[in-house]
Amino acid sequence: MTVYFISDTHFGDPRILRLDRRPFRDLAAHDAALIANWNGIVRSGDVVWHLGDFALGPDRARVHAILAALHGTKHLIVGNNDGPGTLDAPDWASIAHYAEIRVEDRALVLCHYAFRTWNGIGRGALNLHGHSHGQLRPAPRQYDVGVDAQGFAPVTLSALLASRKGRKAKAPAEPSA
């Protein structure tokens, strides 16, 4: 079992292509690419922590179908754009605004938002967050797991730690339609 982290997928959100200048021709291509990237990495026995802003839109059935199509056991840390269609989706293993977990023997503090300080910071705990869309300057022991900062795909803790050392993985390509 591998544990992955991701944030700010914004499935179904037409604003995201313009606001973040995501490199997709339209929202359908955006959503298809993110789903393909996720399922190309994550296997059914893996765990994914989605740190908020999963999807937006009035079409609950579509939001639920996207979540059901994604591989792995999925946990949601609620973001500011997660509405009823995301929050009532039946395929979340858990839903919370904050979590403290251990992965690869590291203490992690998970929230949609970046913190200036957090529980365990003095003992090496890391803060994983989204919300900033790759726009915050990296701080020690703090990692943006949003798709804009991580190549539009879920990322492991090992990959996050390596990225700070200049070994960031190349972004997956958009699948052809």
Secondary structure, 3 states (H helix, E strand, C coil): CCEEEEECCCECCCHHHHHCCCCCCCHHHHHHHHHHHHHHHCCCCCEEEECCCCECCCCHHHHHHHHHHCCCEEEEECCCCCCHHHHCCCCEEEEECEEEEEECCEEEEEECCCCCCCCCHHHCCEEEECCCCCCCCCCCCEEECECCCCCCCCEEHHHHHHHCCCCCCCCCCCCCC
